[in-house]
Structure formats: structure tokens, C-alpha cells
């Protein structure tokens, strides 16, 4: 009888699936979720990789600065910050050095760390979205992070300063703050939040956008008896995480602090103009309404703006009562971005008289907040009408992918300050090698990538930008100047299509003989009757070249 009774009880238990623990369901579908996540990361990776390939892995001057620092790191240098800058961690050069030692020196190896970091942002976006709005929001947000606006996509791959790392660390720090505020605050979590925040602050002072939102969430949500203890452990983690920048400031008499106090490009009295520049330029590019590298249909911008506005309105008014929700931490973030941009000195360069895109590099964090808010809004629709949520999600993805397909990648990866770099420097390097030239005077936007390409093929070359330094620019590699000055056969390399550049006219007036070698878009001028120092012809080396 007992053998007959046991089977009879089993079907009764199996007919109640609602009683199965959630963990069992997740375990049974684990491989499906991992496969979906892998496919999503593959999508994000292919979008980014295709842009780099289409651009010929173009490296502009600021990108190459980190790569040249990486070469110095391999030789034993140990910098804490970017070369001759009071802000911007030397994190990327160290990662590039690791990549160079593993794969060899190349443009591809130089860009690999930033490519991987941008994929990490996708995961961090999904984790934070899951913390504030649940699993469906996490998937929607990761999709939007995998295929972001093309302006965000391009800048996420540019290793000119650790801006992508700021986004990654900032999202993680904000996620820890949300857990502290809406779950039980623990010492370990507080220290982790502080460590991430301090590390992000070393990356770049603009981490304050995320750290400000994290601090507000903790202060408003952690109960007073626990707040001081939580803040104390968080501060300890922050001090440890930001240790490199504190050491650097001890070494330099507080140069980073002075920089932040003065602001980038100086303070500006016209805060309204700065906010207007952000509203008309940085916000549209960061939100995917417009981009400067190809066709950008106004109708697409209108549709994207309406969708994002609807998500923001839902996030503000779609609540029960006035209690704070985890999603409010993201609303704080999107408010802090323009507020700090306008009130700090970082917005000042937006008003430069030359029309440069001097603050567009600060636009990608906009999407890091909007993608999570939009993902949460889509998740809310998903719970009611899955087909509608899927259709709505296809709208921003379609707009972003259309821009990705239509842009000119070579133009996109040029410097916003100087946009005439060729994709291939091998013809110029071959010409310099044939002429026995190993030292050149050239603008740094072209010279620094040229030195990287020379190092990649084992060709000795050192370059220095005389004119920019004399005009008040940053002396990025002052140690290169004496090397060019003492070279046996230094040359001037201009970037121009002029039949007779100003330098050649001046040399003829000075009765100096020279060799002219043309490798479009470069013109190599090699004085032969005697060595010419650039101080003798500074006016002929201006920004035209």
C-alpha cells in the first residue's frame, strides 16, 4: 500500500506551480538569460567595432596622447594624471600599456580598453535599472545602452580622457547608493559606494554628477541613526578610492583643486548663455535628437524628444503618493547634469568664439540617465501591453541605428578642434624614412597620432608642436622639444593643399634652400642650407597648418 500511496501524492504537488520558489524558475532559465545577455553585448560590440573599422581605427591627437603615455609606461614611467593636466586620470594609458604588452603596439590595441569599458557601461546600466525599476526595465535599459545615440556611441570609443570610465563607475556608485537608501544599509555596501565614487573622482571631476545624485539619495533615505555611520564608511571608501588624485595634489600643491575652483576655461558670468548652449547643443546630441556627422532628419529628433519627454513626465507624476522611489535617484541625476554644467566653470568653453564642440564630450552621461528612465517607462507599459512596449522600444532603437548607418565615421572620429587627419599615415612615414627624417615640427593633432603609427611599425620619430605652445596651448610633451631641436635633419610637416605654403615663401625670402616632399594632405619641408628653428618662422606655422 505504501508503494501505491507515494505516487498518488506527487501529481498533487506538481499541479501548483505558483508555489515554486522564484529561484527555481531563474535556475531553469539561466542559460536563456545568459544567452540573451550575450546576444545583447554582441550587438553592442558589433555596433562599436563596425564604427571603428569604418573609420580606419583613426586616432586623433588627444587619443594618441594616452597611447604615447602608454609607451612611456612600458619604459618605466608611472604617471598619476594625464600628461601636464590637473584633471583626468592616467587610467587609460595604463590599460593601453597592458594592451600593447599583450597584443603589440597598434591603433587597434590602443582602442581595445575603451571598447571593453563601453560594453561594461551596458551591464552597469542594466544593473542600476534593475535596482530602481525591476528586471524588464533592466533589459530595456541595456538595449538602449547597447544601441545609444550615435554621438554617445562615438564618444564612448574615444580614449581622449576617461569619460566612459566616469559613466561606468558613476552608475555603479549610484546603484550602491540606491541599495543603501532603499535596502538595509551595510558597512560593506557603504565602503563599496565610497570606493567607486573616489575612483570615479580620480577619473575626472565630472564624476560629481553621479556622486551628487548618490549623496542625495543616501541623505534622504538612510535613517538618521544610521546616516552618520554610513556616511563615515562611505567617506573612508571615497578617500581610498581616490587615493591617486589626493597624492597628485599633494605633489602639485593642490593643482586639481585649483582647476576645479577656477573651472575649465575660466568662470563665465553669463550662466544663461551656458545653459542655452547646453540646451541647444549638448542635450540634443546626448539625447539622440541630432548629430553633426551626417543626415539628421528633424522628424526623428521630434519623435525622440516626444518619447523621452513622455518618459520623464511619467517618471515625475506616475507615482503613488509623495514617497521617494529608487527611480527618483535618476531624476536627480538628469537635473544635476545641466545644473552643475551651468554653475561650474566646465560649461564656459561652450561659449568659445571659434565654434568648436568644446563641451560635447560631457554629453554622453545624459543618455546614461535617460536610458534608465526610458527603460523604466517601457517596463511599465510592458506590464500592461507587451506588444506596445516592444513597439515603443523600437522607436529610439530605430532612430539610433539609422544614425549609426548614415554617419561618416572618419569625420566622427576627428578631433572637434582640428578635423583634417588622414586615415592612413603610412605614406608620410615612408616619405620621412626615405629622407632620413626622425624629428619633425608639426601640430600636435597630427603629430601625436603620427608618432603612435611610427612606433607601431618600429620607425624612430619624435614630433613637437611649437606654434600651439607659443600661442598658449598645453605643452603636452616638453621633453620632445630638445630632441627635435638637437636632431641632425629636422623637418617641418604642414597639413595643407596650398601650392606654396607660407613657410616656403618665408624660407625663400630668407634665402634658405629646402626640399619639398608632398604626401597629401601633408607637405614635408626640409631645410638643407642650415637648420631652421621654428622661432624664426613662427608666424608661418599658424593654425592653418
Order of alpha helices (4+ residues) and beta strands (2+ residues): alpha-alpha-alpha-alpha-alpha-alpha-alpha-alpha-alpha-alpha-alpha-alpha-alpha-alpha-alpha-alpha-alpha-alpha-alpha-alpha-alpha-alpha-beta-alpha-beta-alpha-alpha-beta-alpha-beta-beta
